[in-house]
């Protein structure tokens, strides 16, 4: 069992190692930058921008390293960049096999389309778990080196709670992967949908219509309270997991009825 998942996971090991290395360098640099810039001057510039932009950037309190990490590392990179990345990657899981005529071969094996889709999706756990295992160690180490401190439990929690968020972004991508024939189109759509949802939620967050932003995964994952206050919403985690499950079930249904030509 899970032959496809194991094969795909092995194929992605090198790419995952490269991704982890690149992100570790970036995160380490951004964390170390906290001591290298004038936080007060930077904060004055940020306070001059509109509230909606500060919301989009996740800026709450730059005077402490936790606020800096929340804004410069987790809001920008974990939410925006990685959210879009996993949506983009998932959008190519099925369409890439269709374009390169591999899907007919895979479907000739004695397992269902539903199982194939789940095994394809499960491969994304490799980079997700790798990133969330290595990067917190990098962050904690660099914070210690620059003479600051961060609660290790809060740091671990932010990475643990980011997993359902990233899975939800990936579920959007795989949904598009079973709707579109060409991987380039599916991946561009995934980037547009995921980034569009994030931007939409950021724009309405400071208005009377903030509740409308609940359609975005970003609505359910907020790094700032976790790092600054040690508070987190397990209900939001549940919503992300349910949304991921619903999107996967819908993707399976569409994949089973789709004509692969």
Helices and strands as residue ranges (DSSP letters): H 3-32, G 33-35, H 39-47, H 51-57, H 65-68, I 69-81, H 82-91, H 95-99, H 103-107, H 113-122, H 124-145, H 152-177, H 183-204, G 210-215, G 217-220, H 223-229, H 234-257
